[in-house]
Amino acid sequence: MARKPTDTVQLNLRFPESLRRRLERAADANNCSLNSEIVVRLEQSFRREDFQKVQDAINAAMLKVMGVVADVARQMPPSVPKGGLLDLLTPEQTAQVFERPISTDKEEQSKWGEWPKSTDKEEQPK
């Protein structure tokens, strides 16, 4: 019969005596059994690993957003006031964003459409 995820199982492990002593001291300090200390530490390591994966995905998404913001900012006509979201970045982040080349992918550019024509008096034909 297959085990259920909630079943408790026994596992024989081999590890150095120094590690066992360290775990035992930690268990004593946390007022728990050696078994509980090992289980908690294993669970924490998996949670950290899962969190790191989520954090990496968030960081990758933020870099994409920053790249799009930079592309948009670089393509804005001079009559549009500068600032906005880019003012929230540190100088180092701003430099990193502007190092990214403007997209040359025609399909990606077509998604954004054309910039509206300026209505400023100084830019209208005389």
Residue frames as a rotation matrix with the C-alpha (Angstrom) as fourth column:
MET 1
0.579 0.815 0.000 0.00
0.815 -0.579 0.000 0.00
0.000 0.000 -1.000 0.00
ALA 2
-0.088 -0.597 0.797 1.27
0.553 -0.695 -0.460 3.48
0.829 0.401 0.391 -0.88
ARG 3
-0.499 -0.167 -0.850 2.17
0.840 -0.336 -0.427 5.95
-0.214 -0.927 0.308 1.84
LYS 4
0.648 0.705 0.287 0.08
0.722 -0.689 0.061 9.06
0.241 0.167 -0.956 2.40
PRO 5
-0.001 -0.663 0.748 1.79
0.213 -0.731 -0.648 12.47
0.977 0.158 0.142 2.55
THR 6
0.376 0.219 0.900 0.64
-0.725 -0.535 0.433 12.76
0.577 -0.816 -0.043 6.17
ASP 7
0.883 -0.091 -0.460 2.17
0.273 0.897 0.347 9.42
0.381 -0.432 0.818 7.24
THR 8
0.539 -0.775 0.330 5.13
-0.817 -0.384 0.430 9.49
-0.206 -0.502 -0.840 9.61
VAL 9
0.859 -0.311 -0.407 8.02
0.040 0.833 -0.551 7.34
0.510 0.457 0.728 8.43
GLN 10
0.701 -0.712 0.036 11.26
-0.015 0.036 0.999 6.19
-0.713 -0.701 0.014 10.01
LEU 11
0.857 -0.515 -0.018 14.56
-0.064 -0.072 -0.995 6.87
0.511 0.854 -0.095 8.28
ASN 12
0.641 -0.738 -0.210 18.01
0.568 0.272 0.777 5.71
-0.517 -0.618 0.593 9.32
LEU 13
0.923 -0.348 0.163 20.65
-0.150 -0.718 -0.680 8.32
0.353 0.604 -0.715 8.58
ARG 14
0.336 -0.897 -0.286 24.41
0.932 0.272 0.238 8.38
-0.136 -0.347 0.928 8.70
PHE 15
0.669 -0.223 0.709 26.02
0.087 -0.924 -0.372 11.71
0.738 0.310 -0.599 9.47
PRO 16
-0.333 -0.942 -0.039 29.03
0.169 -0.019 -0.985 12.92
0.928 -0.335 0.166 11.45
GLU 17
-0.026 0.230 -0.973 28.94
0.974 0.227 0.028 12.87
0.227 -0.947 -0.229 15.23
SER 18
-0.864 -0.350 -0.362 29.81
0.431 -0.886 -0.172 16.57
-0.260 -0.305 0.916 15.26
LEU 19
-0.728 0.666 0.161 26.61
-0.281 -0.505 0.817 17.33
0.625 0.549 0.554 13.33
ARG 20
0.037 0.742 -0.669 24.54
0.540 0.548 0.639 15.16
0.841 -0.385 -0.380 15.70
ARG 21
-0.359 -0.247 -0.900 25.97
0.923 -0.235 -0.304 17.08
-0.136 -0.940 0.313 18.68
ARG 22
-0.999 -0.026 -0.026 25.23
0.020 -0.979 0.205 20.40
-0.031 0.204 0.978 17.04
LEU 23
-0.387 0.920 -0.071 21.65
-0.132 0.021 0.991 19.35
0.913 0.392 0.113 16.28
GLU 24
0.018 0.359 -0.933 21.24
0.835 0.509 0.212 18.07
0.551 -0.783 -0.290 19.83
ARG 25
-0.726 -0.327 -0.605 22.42
0.619 -0.694 -0.368 21.42
-0.299 -0.642 0.706 21.28
ALA 26
-0.894 0.439 0.088 20.00
-0.305 -0.740 0.600 23.26
0.329 0.509 0.795 18.99
ALA 27
-0.128 0.877 -0.463 17.16
0.240 0.480 0.844 20.95
0.962 -0.003 -0.272 20.02
ASP 28
-0.217 -0.023 -0.976 17.93
0.972 0.083 -0.218 21.59
0.086 -0.996 0.004 23.70
ALA 29
-0.935 -0.191 -0.300 18.00
0.227 -0.970 -0.091 25.35
-0.273 -0.154 0.950 23.09
ASN 30
-0.685 0.722 -0.099 14.64
-0.531 -0.402 0.746 25.13
0.499 0.564 0.658 21.32
ASN 31
-0.535 0.435 0.724 13.14
-0.648 0.338 -0.682 22.82
-0.542 -0.835 0.101 23.95
CYS 32
0.587 0.709 -0.391 12.31
-0.804 0.452 -0.388 20.09
-0.098 0.541 0.835 21.45
SER 33
0.635 -0.324 0.701 13.42
0.111 0.937 0.333 16.60
-0.764 -0.134 0.631 20.52
LEU 34
-0.491 -0.863 -0.119 16.31
-0.150 -0.051 0.987 15.88
-0.858 0.503 -0.104 18.20
ASN 35
-0.482 0.402 0.778 13.82
0.822 0.516 0.243 14.46
-0.304 0.757 -0.579 15.69
SER 36
0.612 0.777 -0.147 11.67
0.700 -0.618 -0.357 17.63
-0.368 0.116 -0.922 15.80
GLU 37
0.270 -0.605 -0.749 14.75
-0.195 -0.796 0.573 19.84
-0.943 -0.009 -0.333 15.36
ILE 38
-0.742 -0.573 0.349 15.84
0.167 0.347 0.923 17.89
-0.650 0.743 -0.162 12.27
VAL 39
-0.151 0.781 0.606 12.33
0.972 0.229 -0.053 17.95
-0.180 0.581 -0.794 10.75
VAL 40
0.702 0.419 -0.576 11.93
0.392 -0.903 -0.179 21.70
-0.594 -0.100 -0.798 11.36
ARG 41
-0.079 -0.827 -0.556 15.32
-0.285 -0.516 0.808 22.45
-0.955 0.222 -0.195 9.83
LEU 42
-0.750 -0.135 0.648 14.59
0.502 0.522 0.690 20.34
-0.431 0.842 -0.324 6.76
GLU 43
0.255 0.928 0.272 11.22
0.946 -0.182 -0.267 22.02
-0.198 0.326 -0.924 6.28
GLN 44
0.563 -0.108 -0.820 12.83
0.065 -0.983 0.174 25.46
-0.824 -0.151 -0.546 6.65
SER 45
-0.537 -0.840 -0.075 15.41
-0.045 -0.060 0.997 24.64
-0.842 0.539 -0.005 3.98
PHE 46
-0.524 0.425 0.738 12.66
0.844 0.377 0.382 23.70
-0.116 0.823 -0.557 1.51
ARG 47
0.595 0.755 -0.275 10.68
0.719 -0.653 -0.239 26.85
-0.360 -0.056 -0.931 2.33
ARG 48
0.148 -0.636 -0.758 13.79
-0.130 -0.772 0.623 28.97
-0.981 0.006 -0.196 1.74
GLU 49
-0.785 -0.447 0.430 14.35
0.294 0.342 0.893 27.21
-0.545 0.827 -0.137 -1.58
ASP 50
-0.061 0.865 0.498 10.73
0.997 0.074 -0.007 27.79
-0.043 0.496 -0.867 -2.63
PHE 51
0.654 0.269 -0.708 10.92
0.382 -0.924 0.002 31.43
-0.653 -0.272 -0.707 -1.55
GLN 52
-0.306 -0.865 -0.396 14.12
-0.066 -0.396 0.916 31.94
-0.950 0.307 0.064 -3.54
LYS 53
-0.670 0.124 0.732 12.44
0.713 0.380 0.589 30.61
-0.205 0.917 -0.343 -6.68
VAL 54
0.456 0.888 0.059 9.54
0.887 -0.447 -0.117 33.03
-0.078 0.106 -0.991 -6.23
GLN 55
0.475 -0.348 -0.808 11.94
0.122 -0.883 0.453 35.89
-0.871 -0.314 -0.377 -5.52
ASP 56
-0.645 -0.745 0.172 13.94
0.226 0.030 0.974 35.09
-0.730 0.667 0.149 -8.66
ALA 57
-0.297 0.630 0.718 10.75
0.953 0.147 0.265 35.13
0.062 0.763 -0.644 -10.75
ILE 58
0.714 0.550 -0.433 9.73
0.611 -0.792 0.001 38.49
-0.342 -0.265 -0.901 -9.24
ASN 59
0.047 -0.793 -0.607 13.18
0.013 -0.608 0.794 39.95
-0.999 -0.045 -0.018 -9.92
ALA 60
-0.743 -0.306 0.596 13.10
0.544 0.245 0.803 38.76
-0.391 0.920 -0.016 -13.54
ALA 61
0.163 0.895 0.415 9.65
0.980 -0.196 0.038 40.28
0.115 0.401 -0.909 -14.03
MET 62
0.664 0.049 -0.746 10.75
0.350 -0.902 0.252 43.58
-0.661 -0.428 -0.616 -12.49
LEU 63
-0.443 -0.877 -0.183 13.73
0.136 -0.268 0.954 43.75
-0.886 0.398 0.238 -14.85
LYS 64
-0.539 0.334 0.773 11.37
0.842 0.191 0.504 43.26
0.021 0.923 -0.384 -17.79
VAL 65
0.595 0.789 -0.151 9.09
0.800 -0.600 0.013 46.03
-0.081 -0.129 -0.988 -16.50
MET 66
0.320 -0.561 -0.764 12.07
0.142 -0.769 0.624 48.34
-0.937 -0.308 -0.166 -16.01
GLY 67
-0.703 -0.592 0.394 13.19
0.430 0.088 0.899 47.57
-0.567 0.801 0.193 -19.56
VAL 68
-0.082 0.770 0.633 9.77
0.972 -0.077 0.220 48.45
0.218 0.634 -0.742 -20.98
VAL 69
0.741 0.323 -0.589 9.67
0.520 -0.831 0.198 51.67
-0.426 -0.453 -0.783 -18.95
ALA 70
-0.153 -0.886 -0.437 13.12
0.123 -0.456 0.882 52.58
-0.981 0.082 0.179 -20.27
ASP 71
-0.658 -0.038 0.752 12.09
0.734 0.192 0.652 51.84
-0.169 0.981 -0.098 -23.86
VAL 72
0.393 0.890 0.232 9.01
0.904 -0.420 0.081 54.01
0.169 0.178 -0.969 -23.48
ALA 73
0.615 -0.186 -0.766 10.97
0.326 -0.825 0.462 56.84
-0.718 -0.534 -0.447 -21.82
ARG 74
-0.468 -0.882 -0.060 13.62
0.252 -0.199 0.947 56.85
-0.847 0.428 0.315 -24.55
GLN 75
-0.644 0.269 0.716 11.01
0.759 0.112 0.641 56.99
0.092 0.957 -0.276 -27.29
MET 76
0.324 0.795 -0.513 9.01
0.814 -0.510 -0.277 59.86
-0.482 -0.328 -0.813 -25.78
PRO 77
0.309 -0.186 0.933 9.00
0.666 -0.658 -0.351 63.07
0.679 0.730 -0.079 -27.79
PRO 78
-0.693 -0.719 -0.049 10.87
0.549 -0.482 -0.683 66.00
0.468 -0.500 0.729 -26.21
SER 79
-0.432 0.574 0.696 7.62
-0.426 -0.810 0.404 67.84
0.795 -0.122 0.594 -25.48
VAL 80
0.605 0.623 -0.496 6.55
0.124 0.542 0.831 65.19
0.787 -0.565 0.250 -22.96
PRO 81
0.433 -0.460 0.775 7.80
-0.853 -0.486 0.187 66.05
0.291 -0.743 -0.603 -19.45
LYS 82
-0.218 -0.607 -0.764 10.45
-0.154 0.795 -0.587 63.65
0.964 -0.010 -0.267 -18.19
GLY 83
-0.648 -0.083 0.757 10.22
-0.756 -0.051 -0.653 61.90
0.093 -0.995 -0.030 -14.85
GLY 84
0.410 0.885 -0.222 7.45
-0.783 0.466 0.411 59.79
0.467 0.006 0.884 -13.48
LEU 85
0.996 0.060 -0.069 8.32
-0.023 0.899 0.437 56.19
0.089 -0.434 0.897 -12.68
LEU 86
0.366 -0.929 -0.047 11.98
0.529 0.249 -0.811 56.66
0.766 0.272 0.583 -13.46
ASP 87
0.051 -0.314 0.948 12.23
-0.569 -0.789 -0.230 59.21
0.821 -0.528 -0.219 -10.64
LEU 88
0.828 0.345 0.443 11.63
-0.558 0.424 0.713 56.33
0.058 -0.837 0.544 -8.24
LEU 89
0.797 -0.564 -0.216 14.85
0.482 0.809 -0.335 54.55
0.364 0.163 0.917 -9.27
THR 90
0.527 -0.749 -0.402 18.27
0.213 -0.341 0.916 55.08
-0.823 -0.568 -0.020 -7.75
PRO 91
0.391 -0.446 -0.805 20.94
-0.825 -0.557 -0.092 56.54
-0.408 0.701 -0.586 -10.07
GLU 92
-0.678 -0.683 0.272 22.50
-0.521 0.708 0.476 53.06
-0.518 0.181 -0.836 -10.37
GLN 93
-0.223 0.694 0.685 19.17
0.457 0.695 -0.555 51.50
-0.861 0.190 -0.472 -11.34
THR 94
0.699 0.473 -0.536 18.49
-0.174 -0.614 -0.770 54.26
-0.693 0.632 -0.347 -13.84
ALA 95
-0.093 -0.823 -0.561 21.91
-0.919 -0.145 0.366 53.72
-0.383 0.549 -0.743 -15.44
GLN 96
-0.750 -0.158 0.642 21.24
-0.055 0.983 0.177 49.97
-0.659 0.098 -0.746 -15.66
VAL 97
0.235 0.936 0.263 17.85
0.375 0.162 -0.913 50.54
-0.897 0.313 -0.313 -17.26
PHE 98
0.740 0.103 -0.665 19.22
-0.436 -0.679 -0.590 52.89
-0.513 0.726 -0.458 -19.93
GLU 99
-0.436 -0.900 0.003 22.02
-0.642 0.313 0.700 50.48
-0.631 0.304 -0.714 -20.86
ARG 100
-0.223 0.452 0.864 19.37
0.437 0.838 -0.326 48.20
-0.872 0.305 -0.384 -22.40
PRO 101
-0.986 -0.165 -0.009 18.98
0.063 -0.425 0.903 48.81
-0.153 0.890 0.430 -26.15
ILE 102
-0.244 0.929 -0.278 15.70
-0.798 -0.355 -0.487 50.02
-0.551 0.103 0.828 -27.57
SER 103
-0.023 0.316 0.948 13.69
0.158 0.938 -0.309 47.09
-0.987 0.143 -0.072 -28.89
THR 104
-0.633 -0.207 -0.746 14.16
-0.680 -0.313 0.663 46.46
-0.371 0.927 0.058 -32.61
ASP 105
-0.822 0.421 0.383 11.55
0.460 0.888 0.010 43.69
-0.336 0.184 -0.924 -32.70
LYS 106
-0.873 0.483 0.064 8.91
-0.298 -0.633 0.714 45.01
0.385 0.605 0.697 -35.14
GLU 107
-0.162 0.857 -0.490 6.19
0.400 0.511 0.761 42.76
0.902 -0.073 -0.426 -33.70
GLU 108
-0.207 0.025 -0.978 6.85
0.976 -0.060 -0.208 44.03
-0.064 -0.998 -0.012 -30.17
GLN 109
-0.933 -0.185 -0.309 6.95
0.179 -0.983 0.049 47.66
-0.313 -0.009 0.950 -31.34
SER 110
-0.697 0.711 0.090 3.65
-0.076 -0.198 0.977 47.27
0.713 0.675 0.192 -33.19
LYS 111
-0.147 0.640 -0.755 1.93
0.884 0.428 0.190 46.32
0.444 -0.639 -0.628 -29.93
TRP 112
-0.418 -0.105 -0.902 2.63
0.710 -0.657 -0.253 49.81
-0.567 -0.746 0.349 -28.57
GLY 113
0.582 0.659 0.476 1.47
0.811 -0.425 -0.402 51.75
-0.063 0.620 -0.782 -31.63
GLU 114
-0.131 -0.593 0.794 2.57
0.616 -0.676 -0.404 55.25
0.777 0.437 0.454 -32.56
TRP 115
-0.623 -0.102 -0.776 3.22
0.699 -0.519 -0.493 58.09
-0.352 -0.849 0.395 -30.14
PRO 116
0.528 0.846 0.072 0.52
0.806 -0.473 -0.357 60.75
-0.268 0.247 -0.931 -30.30
LYS 117
-0.083 -0.521 0.849 1.49
0.721 -0.620 -0.310 63.88
0.688 0.587 0.427 -32.18
SER 118
-0.666 -0.265 -0.697 2.41
0.708 -0.518 -0.479 66.87
-0.234 -0.813 0.533 -30.04
THR 119
0.382 0.832 0.402 -0.11
0.863 -0.477 0.167 69.64
0.331 0.283 -0.900 -29.59
ASP 120
0.043 -0.451 -0.891 2.40
0.673 -0.646 0.360 72.14
-0.739 -0.615 0.276 -28.23
LYS 121
0.882 0.361 -0.302 2.23
0.079 -0.746 -0.661 75.50
-0.464 0.559 -0.687 -30.02
GLU 122
0.221 -0.884 -0.411 5.99
-0.716 -0.433 0.547 75.63
-0.662 0.174 -0.729 -30.57
GLU 123
-0.630 -0.504 0.591 5.98
-0.043 0.782 0.621 72.32
-0.776 0.366 -0.514 -32.45
GLN 124
0.386 0.817 0.429 3.06
0.519 0.193 -0.833 73.08
-0.763 0.544 -0.350 -34.76
PRO 125
-0.358 -0.534 0.766 3.92
0.933 -0.170 0.317 74.16
-0.039 0.828 0.559 -38.31
LYS 126
-0.339 0.148 -0.929 3.84
0.237 -0.942 -0.237 77.91
-0.910 -0.300 0.285 -38.93
